[in-house]
């Protein structure tokens, strides 16, 4: 799979292009892309690595908070 080359101007432009590419791949092939992104984040070579790690941590924290909220509501209404 080849990606089109973009003129390298600003680091921000490069990062935005990387994020758009990652989102596009994730939307079209989610399972394969999640596996690939896990390897990208583990290697740490991509400029999107901090974003990927931050999103992963946020998803983990959101899942824990959702479980805690569910347990609290169950205890409140049924306990």
Buried (B, 14 or more C-beta within 10 A) or exposed (E): EEEEEEEEEEEEEBBEBBBEBBEEBBEEEEEEBEEBBEEBBEEEEBEBBEBBEEEEEEEEEEEEEEEEEEEEEEEEEEE
